[in-house]
């Protein structure tokens, strides 16, 4: 990864910080990161990333996997 990658990830995570003190939802972070990484790299493998992030698994029902691949 390059400095550009770290900046991109940090900017994305910054969207989820606030004054409320609420626990951040990992799924929202995974989807947000997938969105910006895919926009940055057309060859980005969204499904592979979401599996690695624990958002979906190989056992996740097809309709949920398909939805996760289409979320913008």
MOPAC internal coordinates of N, CA, C and O (Angstrom, degrees):
PM7 1SCF
backbone

  N    0.0000 0     0.00 0     0.00 0    0    0    0
  C    1.4397 1     0.00 0     0.00 0    1    0    0
  C    1.5224 1   109.52 1     0.00 0    2    1    0
  O    1.2310 1   121.56 1   -28.19 1    3    2    1
  N    1.2967 1   114.62 1   151.81 1    3    2    1
  C    1.4554 1   120.07 1  -179.47 1    5    3    2
  C    1.5257 1   110.23 1  -108.48 1    6    5    3
  O    1.2310 1   121.16 1    -5.11 1    7    6    5
  N    1.3062 1   115.38 1   174.89 1    7    6    5
  C    1.4656 1   120.34 1   176.62 1    9    7    6
  C    1.5223 1   110.25 1   -57.40 1   10    9    7
  O    1.2310 1   121.27 1   141.43 1   11   10    9
  N    1.3162 1   115.18 1   -38.57 1   11   10    9
  C    1.4647 1   120.19 1   178.56 1   13   11   10
  C    1.5329 1   110.67 1   -57.03 1   14   13   11
  O    1.2310 1   120.57 1   138.97 1   15   14   13
  N    1.3277 1   116.51 1   -41.03 1   15   14   13
  C    1.4647 1   120.98 1   179.56 1   17   15   14
  C    1.5252 1   111.17 1   -63.94 1   18   17   15
  O    1.2310 1   120.91 1   135.32 1   19   18   17
  N    1.3155 1   115.87 1   -44.68 1   19   18   17
  C    1.4576 1   119.20 1  -179.55 1   21   19   18
  C    1.5263 1   111.11 1   -64.29 1   22   21   19
  O    1.2310 1   120.23 1   139.83 1   23   22   21
  N    1.3159 1   117.16 1   -40.17 1   23   22   21
  C    1.4640 1   120.69 1   178.37 1   25   23   22
  C    1.5247 1   109.55 1   -63.23 1   26   25   23
  O    1.2310 1   120.51 1   135.73 1   27   26   25
  N    1.3177 1   116.64 1   -44.27 1   27   26   25
  C    1.4597 1   121.55 1   179.62 1   29   27   26
  C    1.5305 1   111.07 1   -59.16 1   30   29   27
  O    1.2310 1   120.59 1   134.29 1   31   30   29
  N    1.3042 1   116.47 1   -45.71 1   31   30   29
  C    1.4641 1   120.76 1  -179.96 1   33   31   30
  C    1.5336 1   110.34 1   -66.68 1   34   33   31
  O    1.2310 1   120.26 1   137.36 1   35   34   33
  N    1.3043 1   117.11 1   -42.64 1   35   34   33
  C    1.4615 1   120.22 1   179.73 1   37   35   34
  C    1.5243 1   111.30 1   -62.96 1   38   37   35
  O    1.2310 1   120.25 1   137.92 1   39   38   37
  N    1.3212 1   117.12 1   -42.08 1   39   38   37
  C    1.4645 1   120.10 1   178.94 1   41   39   38
  C    1.5227 1   110.80 1   -63.62 1   42   41   39
  O    1.2310 1   120.44 1   141.68 1   43   42   41
  N    1.3011 1   116.76 1   -38.32 1   43   42   41
  C    1.4543 1   120.44 1   179.02 1   45   43   42
  C    1.5256 1   110.67 1   -66.83 1   46   45   43
  O    1.2310 1   120.48 1   134.44 1   47   46   45
  N    1.3232 1   116.69 1   -45.56 1   47   46   45
  C    1.4632 1   120.04 1   178.95 1   49   47   46
  C    1.5229 1   111.56 1   -63.24 1   50   49   47
  O    1.2310 1   120.59 1   148.91 1   51   50   49
  N    1.3070 1   116.47 1   -31.09 1   51   50   49
  C    1.4619 1   120.19 1  -179.76 1   53   51   50
  C    1.5199 1   111.81 1   -62.58 1   54   53   51
  O    1.2310 1   119.91 1   155.22 1   55   54   53
  N    1.3041 1   117.78 1   -24.78 1   55   54   53
  C    1.4559 1   121.44 1   177.97 1   57   55   54
  C    1.5311 1   111.31 1   -63.77 1   58   57   55
  O    1.2310 1   120.16 1   158.45 1   59   58   57
  N    1.3067 1   117.30 1   -21.55 1   59   58   57
  C    1.4611 1   121.57 1  -173.27 1   61   59   58
  C    1.5178 1   113.02 1  -105.17 1   62   61   59
  O    1.2310 1   120.03 1  -166.05 1   63   62   61
  N    1.3125 1   117.55 1    13.95 1   63   62   61
  C    1.4537 1   119.74 1   176.43 1   65   63   62
  C    1.5162 1   108.04 1  -101.89 1   66   65   63
  O    1.2310 1   121.11 1   -35.52 1   67   66   65
  N    1.2803 1   115.48 1   144.48 1   67   66   65
  C    1.4561 1   119.41 1  -178.88 1   69   67   66
  C    1.5077 1   111.05 1  -160.57 1   70   69   67
  O    1.2310 1   121.35 1    -0.19 1   71   70   69
  N    1.2872 1   115.03 1   179.81 1   71   70   69
  C    1.4555 1   121.05 1  -178.01 1   73   71   70
  C    1.5287 1   112.96 1   -87.35 1   74   73   71
  O    1.2310 1   120.39 1   170.63 1   75   74   73
  N    1.3280 1   116.86 1    -9.37 1   75   74   73
  C    1.4581 1   119.73 1  -173.65 1   77   75   74
  C    1.5198 1   112.91 1   -72.76 1   78   77   75
  O    1.2310 1   120.16 1   156.92 1   79   78   77
  N    1.3279 1   117.30 1   -23.08 1   79   78   77
  C    1.4507 1   120.46 1  -178.37 1   81   79   78
  C    1.5209 1   113.65 1    76.51 1   82   81   79
  O    1.2310 1   120.30 1  -171.47 1   83   82   81
  N    1.3308 1   117.04 1     8.53 1   83   82   81
  C    1.4628 1   120.68 1   179.35 1   85   83   82
  C    1.5192 1   110.65 1   -66.52 1   86   85   83
  O    1.2310 1   120.98 1   -29.29 1   87   86   85
  N    1.3199 1   115.72 1   150.71 1   87   86   85
  C    1.4519 1   121.25 1   174.85 1   89   87   86
  C    1.5273 1   107.73 1   -70.52 1   90   89   87
  O    1.2310 1   120.75 1   -45.34 1   91   90   89
  N    1.2974 1   116.17 1   134.66 1   91   90   89
  C    1.4587 1   121.45 1  -178.45 1   93   91   90
  C    1.5283 1   109.50 1   -79.24 1   94   93   91
  O    1.2310 1   120.86 1   -40.97 1   95   94   93
  N    1.3053 1   115.97 1   139.03 1   95   94   93
  C    1.4488 1   122.75 1   179.65 1   97   95   94
  C    1.5278 1   110.07 1   -82.46 1   98   97   95
  O    1.2310 1   120.28 1   -66.03 1   99   98   97
  N    1.3258 1   117.06 1   113.97 1   99   98   97
  C    1.4586 1   121.96 1  -178.04 1  101   99   98
  C    1.5178 1   112.15 1   -56.79 1  102  101   99
  O    1.2310 1   120.32 1   144.73 1  103  102  101
  N    1.3132 1   117.00 1   -35.27 1  103  102  101
  C    1.4564 1   120.23 1  -179.10 1  105  103  102
  C    1.5220 1   111.32 1   -64.07 1  106  105  103
  O    1.2310 1   120.32 1   139.98 1  107  106  105
  N    1.3215 1   117.00 1   -40.02 1  107  106  105
  C    1.4644 1   120.36 1   177.74 1  109  107  106
  C    1.5183 1   110.76 1   -64.07 1  110  109  107
  O    1.2310 1   120.77 1   140.07 1  111  110  109
  N    1.3171 1   116.12 1   -39.93 1  111  110  109
  C    1.4636 1   120.52 1   178.79 1  113  111  110
  C    1.5240 1   109.96 1   -65.60 1  114  113  111
  O    1.2310 1   120.01 1   135.26 1  115  114  113
  N    1.3262 1   117.58 1   -44.74 1  115  114  113
  C    1.4663 1   121.11 1  -179.87 1  117  115  114
  C    1.5223 1   110.94 1   -59.77 1  118  117  115
  O    1.2310 1   120.16 1   135.14 1  119  118  117
  N    1.3362 1   117.30 1   -44.86 1  119  118  117
  C    1.4654 1   120.45 1   179.80 1  121  119  118
  C    1.5246 1   111.19 1   -66.54 1  122  121  119
  O    1.2310 1   120.07 1   139.54 1  123  122  121
  N    1.3240 1   117.47 1   -40.46 1  123  122  121
  C    1.4611 1   120.41 1  -179.94 1  125  123  122
  C    1.5273 1   111.25 1   -65.57 1  126  125  123
  O    1.2310 1   120.71 1   137.38 1  127  126  125
  N    1.3342 1   116.26 1   -42.62 1  127  126  125
  C    1.4641 1   119.45 1   177.49 1  129  127  126
  C    1.5229 1   111.02 1   -64.71 1  130  129  127
  O    1.2310 1   120.40 1   137.12 1  131  130  129
  N    1.3189 1   116.85 1   -42.88 1  131  130  129
  C    1.4618 1   119.89 1   178.51 1  133  131  130
  C    1.5241 1   110.63 1   -58.16 1  134  133  131
  O    1.2310 1   120.79 1   140.29 1  135  134  133
  N    1.3180 1   116.10 1   -39.71 1  135  134  133
  C    1.4690 1   120.61 1  -179.37 1  137  135  134
  C    1.5323 1   111.49 1   -62.88 1  138  137  135
  O    1.2310 1   120.06 1   130.55 1  139  138  137
  N    1.3335 1   117.49 1   -49.45 1  139  138  137
  C    1.4628 1   119.24 1  -177.01 1  141  139  138
  C    1.5306 1   112.18 1   -73.03 1  142  141  139
  O    1.2310 1   120.30 1   146.30 1  143  142  141
  N    1.3225 1   117.03 1   -33.70 1  143  142  141
  C    1.4692 1   119.13 1   178.30 1  145  143  142
  C    1.5269 1   110.78 1   -68.81 1  146  145  143
  O    1.2310 1   120.49 1   141.72 1  147  146  145
  N    1.3197 1   116.67 1   -38.28 1  147  146  145
  C    1.4556 1   120.61 1   178.12 1  149  147  146
  C    1.5301 1   110.68 1   -67.60 1  150  149  147
  O    1.2310 1   120.08 1   141.47 1  151  150  149
  N    1.3151 1   117.45 1   -38.53 1  151  150  149
  C    1.4651 1   120.83 1   177.52 1  153  151  150
  C    1.5280 1   110.51 1   -65.27 1  154  153  151
  O    1.2310 1   120.49 1   147.73 1  155  154  153
  N    1.3227 1   116.66 1   -32.27 1  155  154  153
  C    1.4605 1   121.79 1  -179.29 1  157  155  154
  C    1.5224 1   112.55 1   -78.22 1  158  157  155
  O    1.2310 1   120.57 1   149.79 1  159  158  157
  N    1.3270 1   116.51 1   -30.21 1  159  158  157
  C    1.4679 1   120.37 1  -174.73 1  161  159  158
  C    1.5191 1   109.63 1  -138.88 1  162  161  159
  O    1.2310 1   119.74 1   -71.64 1  163  162  161
  N    1.3311 1   118.11 1   108.36 1  163  162  161
  C    1.4618 1   120.97 1  -178.61 1  165  163  162
  C    1.5357 1   113.24 1   -61.36 1  166  165  163
  O    1.2310 1   120.11 1   160.62 1  167  166  165
  N    1.3241 1   117.40 1   -19.38 1  167  166  165
  C    1.4682 1   120.92 1   179.34 1  169  167  166
  C    1.5308 1   112.29 1   -91.68 1  170  169  167
  O    1.2310 1   120.45 1  -177.64 1  171  170  169
  N    1.3148 1   116.74 1     2.36 1  171  170  169
  C    1.4655 1   122.10 1   179.86 1  173  171  170
  C    1.5256 1   109.59 1   -58.50 1  174  173  171
  O    1.2310 1   120.71 1   -48.24 1  175  174  173
  N    1.3250 1   116.24 1   131.76 1  175  174  173
  C    1.4628 1   121.95 1  -179.87 1  177  175  174
  C    1.5252 1   108.77 1   -95.77 1  178  177  175
  O    1.2310 1   121.51 1   -86.96 1  179  178  177
  N    1.3315 1   114.71 1    93.04 1  179  178  177
  C    1.4673 1   121.60 1  -175.88 1  181  179  178
  C    1.5319 1   111.72 1   -58.68 1  182  181  179
  O    1.2310 1   120.20 1   134.75 1  183  182  181
  N    1.3185 1   117.23 1   -45.25 1  183  182  181
  C    1.4649 1   120.45 1  -178.36 1  185  183  182
  C    1.5270 1   110.92 1   -62.07 1  186  185  183
  O    1.2310 1   120.48 1   134.43 1  187  186  185
  N    1.3031 1   116.69 1   -45.57 1  187  186  185
  C    1.4635 1   120.70 1   179.63 1  189  187  186
  C    1.5309 1   110.71 1   -60.46 1  190  189  187
  O    1.2310 1   120.77 1   137.65 1  191  190  189
  N    1.3399 1   116.14 1   -42.35 1  191  190  189
  C    1.4543 1   120.81 1   178.94 1  193  191  190
  C    1.5294 1   111.12 1   -63.57 1  194  193  191
  O    1.2310 1   120.39 1   133.73 1  195  194  193
  N    1.3323 1   116.86 1   -46.27 1  195  194  193
  C    1.4665 1   119.84 1  -178.09 1  197  195  194
  C    1.5252 1   112.12 1   -66.73 1  198  197  195
  O    1.2310 1   120.37 1   148.71 1  199  198  197
  N    1.3101 1   116.89 1   -31.29 1  199  198  197
  C    1.4690 1   119.97 1   173.66 1  201  199  198
  C    1.5238 1   109.52 1   -67.31 1  202  201  199
  O    1.2310 1   120.56 1   133.68 1  203  202  201
  N    1.3315 1   116.53 1   -46.32 1  203  202  201
  C    1.4738 1   120.93 1   179.92 1  205  203  202
  C    1.5283 1   111.55 1   -62.65 1  206  205  203
  O    1.2310 1   120.85 1   147.30 1  207  206  205
  N    1.3331 1   115.98 1   -32.70 1  207  206  205
  C    1.4672 1   120.52 1  -179.89 1  209  207  206
  C    1.5218 1   112.28 1   -80.49 1  210  209  207
  O    1.2310 1   120.01 1   173.53 1  211  210  209
  N    1.3219 1   117.59 1    -6.47 1  211  210  209
  C    1.4524 1   121.12 1   179.71 1  213  211  210
  C    1.5104 1   113.93 1    81.62 1  214  213  211
  O    1.2310 1   120.32 1  -169.12 1  215  214  213
  N    1.3338 1   116.99 1    10.88 1  215  214  213
  C    1.4596 1   120.11 1  -179.53 1  217  215  214
  C    1.5177 1   111.00 1   -75.78 1  218  217  215
  O    1.2310 1   120.63 1   138.91 1  219  218  217
  N    1.3160 1   116.40 1   -41.09 1  219  218  217
  C    1.4651 1   121.41 1   174.19 1  221  219  218
  C    1.5186 1   108.15 1  -129.43 1  222  221  219
  O    1.2310 1   120.71 1   -18.65 1  223  222  221
  N    1.3246 1   116.25 1   161.35 1  223  222  221
  C    1.4575 1   121.78 1   176.81 1  225  223  222
  C    1.5172 1   108.46 1  -126.70 1  226  225  223
  O    1.2310 1   120.89 1    -5.77 1  227  226  225
  N    1.3000 1   115.90 1   174.23 1  227  226  225
  C    1.4620 1   119.43 1   177.22 1  229  227  226
  C    1.5289 1   110.56 1   -66.86 1  230  229  227
  O    1.2310 1   120.15 1   163.41 1  231  230  229
  N    1.3262 1   117.33 1   -16.59 1  231  230  229
  C    1.4639 1   121.67 1   179.21 1  233  231  230
  C    1.5325 1   113.37 1   -96.64 1  234  233  231
  O    1.2310 1   120.15 1  -179.81 1  235  234  233
  N    1.3224 1   117.32 1     0.19 1  235  234  233
  C    1.4645 1   120.72 1   179.60 1  237  235  234
  C    1.5249 1   108.86 1   -65.14 1  238  237  235
  O    1.2310 1   119.67 1   -46.39 1  239  238  237
  N    1.3369 1   118.24 1   133.61 1  239  238  237
  C    1.4683 1   120.61 1   179.57 1  241  239  238
  C    1.5324 1   111.89 1   -54.80 1  242  241  239
  O    1.2310 1   120.96 1   -33.75 1  243  242  241
  N    1.3152 1   115.77 1   146.25 1  243  242  241
  C    1.4645 1   122.10 1  -175.10 1  245  243  242
  C    1.5239 1   112.67 1   -56.18 1  246  245  243
  O    1.2310 1   119.89 1   139.74 1  247  246  245
  N    1.3297 1   117.81 1   -40.26 1  247  246  245
  C    1.4650 1   118.88 1  -177.26 1  249  247  246
  C    1.5317 1   111.98 1   -65.92 1  250  249  247
  O    1.2310 1   120.08 1   148.12 1  251  250  249
  N    1.3149 1   117.45 1   -31.88 1  251  250  249
  C    1.4649 1   120.63 1   177.45 1  253  251  250
  C    1.5245 1   110.03 1   -75.57 1  254  253  251
  O    1.2310 1   120.53 1   138.43 1  255  254  253
  N    1.3346 1   116.60 1   -41.57 1  255  254  253
  C    1.4695 1   120.48 1   177.00 1  257  255  254
  C    1.5203 1   110.25 1   -59.60 1  258  257  255
  O    1.2310 1   120.52 1   135.30 1  259  258  257
  N    1.3386 1   116.61 1   -44.70 1  259  258  257
  C    1.4642 1   120.26 1  -179.89 1  261  259  258
  C    1.5198 1   110.89 1   -62.59 1  262  261  259
  O    1.2310 1   120.33 1   138.25 1  263  262  261
  N    1.3265 1   116.97 1   -41.75 1  263  262  261
  C    1.4630 1   120.77 1   178.13 1  265  263  262
  C    1.5249 1   109.98 1   -61.27 1  266  265  263
  O    1.2310 1   120.36 1   135.07 1  267  266  265
  N    1.3263 1   116.91 1   -44.93 1  267  266  265
  C    1.4746 1   120.45 1  -178.47 1  269  267  266
  C    1.5261 1   111.62 1   -63.04 1  270  269  267
  O    1.2310 1   120.23 1   149.28 1  271  270  269
  N    1.3144 1   117.16 1   -30.72 1  271  270  269
  C    1.4591 1   120.58 1   179.52 1  273  271  270
  C    1.5251 1   111.33 1   -74.81 1  274  273  271
  O    1.2310 1   120.30 1   157.21 1  275  274  273
  N    1.3340 1   117.03 1   -22.79 1  275  274  273
  C    1.4646 1   120.76 1  -175.38 1  277  275  274
  C    1.5203 1   113.45 1   -99.90 1  278  277  275
  O    1.2310 1   119.49 1   166.38 1  279  278  277
  N    1.3220 1   118.57 1   -13.62 1  279  278  277
  C    1.4604 1   121.24 1  -177.01 1  281  279  278
  C    1.5164 1   109.39 1   -61.32 1  282  281  279
  O    1.2310 1   121.08 1   -49.37 1  283  282  281
  N    1.3040 1   115.53 1   130.63 1  283  282  281
  C    1.4704 1   120.89 1   179.57 1  285  283  282
  C    1.5082 1   110.33 1  -103.58 1  286  285  283
  O    1.2310 1   120.10 1   180.00 1  287  286  285

